[in-house]
Amino acid sequence: MPTAIPRDEETLAGLQLIRTNGVGPVTYHDLVARFGTAQDALAALPDIAKRAGRRKTPKVISLDSIKLELSKLEKIGGHLVRHGDIEYPGNLRQMSDAPPFLFVSGDLTHLTKPAIAIVGARNASLNGKKIAGMLAADITKAGYTIWSGMARGIDTAAHTSAIKQSTVAVVAGGIDIIYPRENAGLHADIVQNGAVVSEMPPGTEPQARHFPRRNRIISGASVAVIIVEGTPKSGSLITARFALDQGREVFAVPGSPLDPRSQGPNNLIRDGATLIRSADDVLDELAAASKNLFSALTQPRIASQPIESIDEKEVDSTRLQILQEIGSTAVTVDELRRQCQVSAPVMAAALLELELADRIERLPGNKICRIG
């Protein structure tokens, strides 16, 4: 039976907040931590943006638009899972840029099982698809859920084999938008026997910029990522880099040096990824990690509390110092904080003001760079 979609004022305000221009997941969590609730953070947006030098107030999506999103979700029988809900994936919750909300079609229980991602080339070889299917089948029999992106090739092979046990597809558009179209049958099967997940509202058509965001969810929800074929610049290698930044295990299936599709996995192995020949290689490496994951999955939702009071003058000076210290080349927030010699709350406050003013851009790996 479908769960009721939450429509309380805090949830509605949270959806308005994350849909506001300049508010990404990191800034969303910083705002809620600073002001205690999404409602209070939303009310504070004009003053924050003004402090950082933004002339126009950030445009907030209307409440009617948010209610329409939820009505569409309800119409397709979907679920809204909030960050911190018991149904929210435990590993994903630990990420600084975790999606505040997930839109889900299917059975929510698949989100709370220990997960391993299998991703790879869209133009996969027959052997590559066979290996991905074998890995997925054996890993799910061991109690894991297979997460992937429902793309052609390796993703499709992994989902198809895992669906008999447990699989989750993370899509770049809305959960009701089938992409690629040839996977319409697979999409329906996963909704029936697994779960389809997105941070984008129903009806959203996938765009190029959405795919890297999707990939960080696939790796973030998993204890490990397996790469089966892929060129060095492919989406699967982007997922591997996200996994490394998130502290996840990365496994790779080796291939012929003469096949361009094997360059990505072979390079990962050369750089330290674990070479695997079968599911047993993966399961042996993760025997201890799976125990740690189960404890994270049972954490209850905890309401955000306002952070300690901060000195606004210190935030002002830190904001100016940040703009002096950074340029178009990305730097880590930890490195910048050491350079500025300020507390974490002050740094967070200064960064969120600069992001709302479109002065900085947040990048994967807890990095930022200056805009303009």
Secondary structure, 3 states (H helix, E strand, C coil): CCCCCCCCHHHHHHHHHHCCCCCCHHHHHHHHHHHCCHHHHHHHHHHHHHHCCCCCCCCCCCHHHHHHHHHHHHHCCCEEEECCCCCCCHHHHCCCCCCCEEEEEECHHHHHCCEEEEEECCCCCHHHHHHHHHHHHHHHHCCCEEEECCCCCHHHHHHHHHCCCCEEEECCCCCCCCCCHHHHHHHHHHHHHCEEEECCCCCCCCCCCHHHHHHHHHHHCCCEEEEECCCCCCHHHHHHHHHHHCCCEEEECCCCCCCHHHHHHHHHHHCCCEECCCHHHHHHHCHHHHHHHHHHHCCCCCCCCCCCCCCHHHHHHHHHHHHHHCCCCCEEHHHHHHHHCCCHHHHHHHHHHHHHCCCEEEECCCEEEECC
